[in-house]
Amino acid sequence: MNKRAHVFVVDRFSFPVHSHRLFCGVKNPRREGGFSGKWGLISTLKCTRVGDLVFFYQRRIDEPPEQRGFRGIYEIASEPFFSTEDVEWSSYKVLGRCPYCSCTHPEDDEEWKCSGCDRNLSIGGHILPYRVLIKPVSYFEKSVDDNTAYVDVTDPGTLRTMLFRKVYGRGRERSVTPILPEEANKLIRLLKRVNKGEGQLDVQPYKPRERREIRIDLGPGPGVDYEHALQAWFMENIDKDVPVLKDIVGPKNELEWFGNEVLYGIGGERVDVLTLHKRDGVRFKATVFELKADKVERQDVNQVERYSYWVAQLVTADAEPRVRSLELQPVLVGLSFSKEVQYIMSRVKPSEVRIPYSWGECKVTVLPPIGLTYRATHEKVEFRYAVPPRR
């Protein structure tokens, strides 16, 4: 199975509601910008598509290791939306807003207080108004604990992007994140291994009465206030045949995967947008988009060299089937490019990286970077080449 997949973070309070009522809920951050701000979260939600797989990761509160970890398997069944309805299952409840002041921003989950009015909420009463509906694919009663997922080497592959988040700890956590196809396949294998067949799930699907569309309005332009707002637009439109952008993304039947905020380094290094491309059943190309709300600077060009080797490893090490050769295409997107930056980018020549895996060598060709300028007007973005593709 090679489907796009996402991991939603839950805990012992929210998981019963999510799994039995068949939806995923995430918080509405008070802060607008940044990796963990509102636009960062919307960007990751906009990365989802109907039919994508969903796994839950149940984080620790006070339960033993075998009662937390990765759970699944579900499938996205709707576009993301915003709702302030409360959703219940048994004695558990997910809130859409504070019952006292109607605040939709995250609660203080250490003292279980509303961040708006400071009044006490019921223990476990998470406020999660951003939502997406799901349906069960295969229900497994037992979870895959952290040691089995990250430490056990008897199953091939590594949950690389998830491991990088876990090692770094608080601050890199997100309530939802895309995972690579090979990571999804590993989780499926592990869930099947730790369970003796599939279980039965009692469900009562949540049917929202209030369902507000999540629209991306970038303002009057030409630039955007927040880089992650531009990223959210990319995630919503990257497979939508946008002029100029579609020529870089390539044919839809070769677009294997796309995701945002993809971690590739132990120190928190990540790329803004990553697309993977497959031809004749084999991954042959990866495209890295680095987005800048303002001008693209010289240091932005320099980072291409820093990430090329590690991103190349990330997308080839556990790829199924194995990748013997790969093209890596860097793309820089900004409101403008100085003449100096354009000249520097135009002088870059293709380079080669050879990765000596135990199963053989993988040859990676790093192509010269492409430069795109953008112009935003509310829900529309137009692109022009500042530095066109070269080989």
Secondary structure by P-SEA (a helix, b strand, c coil): ccccbbbbbbccccaaaaaaacbbbbbbcccccccccaaaaaaaaaaccccbbbbbbbcccccccccccbbbbbbbcccccccccccccccbbbbccccccccccccccccccccccccccccccccccbbbbbbbccccccccccccccccccccccaaaaaaaaaacccccccbbbbcaaaaaaaaaaaaaacccbbbbbcbbbbbcbbbbbccccccccccccaaaaaaaaaaccccccaaaaaaacccccccccccccccccccccccbbbbbbccccccbbbbbbbbcccccaaaaaaccccaaaaaaaacccccccccbbbbbbbbbcccccaaaaaaaaaccbbbbbbbcccbbbbbbbccbbbbbbbbcccbbbbbbcccccc
